[in-house]
Amino acid sequence: MEIAVYGLIGYEGALAIYEENRAFLDARFPAFWISNFLKMQEIHHYRMGSFACGQALGVSIRNGGLYGALWKMCEALGKGCTIDIQQVPVHQDVVEICECFAQDPYEIDSKGAFLIAGEGLSEKNIEGLTVIGYTTDSKDRIMLLGWDEKKNERYKRFLTPPHRQAKDLKDRERYAESAK
């Protein structure tokens, strides 16, 4: 079964970060960059709609972000997954804002975006729908990252349950504060 994302990953969370830290981010980034980031909201709301994709399971990507939604979906299906993180549709603007505050764009709110699991999603040709991976019969939830030249294989990261993600986020925040 294929797993796809519909919508923008992390945009709502990045927008909330921007609203809370507007003065800092306006000083850090050029005005045209901020303007382009804010225009993504129009695209984001324009894309939201309905479409038919046959028998599928859909999960809203809200609290816990993409990682939390993947965990919930795998729990509901009783399966594992393999996800190619490089296929996930996240804008560089979202990544830049998240990096300023030690946030992971895959763990922040993606209100309006959905994670969908179903057969033949890659054949649907639906604007805004991106296949990012597939389900597996094992219980492992694997994220494929960049390429390891030494081992000639992809780097892998195992997804952690949502209750651990909150602890990992607090650890990253403490690290970011100590680095200042």
HELIX and SHEET records of a PDB file:
HELIX    1   1 TYR A   11  GLU A   20  1                                  10    
HELIX    2   2 ARG A   22  ARG A   28  1                                   7    
HELIX    3   3 ALA A   31  ARG A   47  1                                  17    
HELIX    4   4 GLY A   65  LEU A   77  1                                  13    
HELIX    5   5 ILE A   85  GLN A   87  5                                   3    
HELIX    6   6 GLN A   92  CYS A  100  1                                   9    
HELIX    7   7 LEU A  121  GLU A  123  5                                   3    
HELIX    8   8 PRO A  162  ALA A  179  1                                  18    
SHEET    1   A 7 ALA A  56  SER A  60  0                                        
SHEET    2   A 7 PHE A 114  GLY A 118 -1                                        
SHEET    3   A 7 GLU A   2  TYR A   6 -1                                        
SHEET    4   A 7 LEU A 129  THR A 136 -1                                        
SHEET    5   A 7 GLY A  80  ASP A  84 -1                                        
SHEET    6   A 7 ARG A 141  ASP A 148  1                                        
SHEET    7   A 7 GLU A 153  PHE A 158 -1                                        
END                                                                             
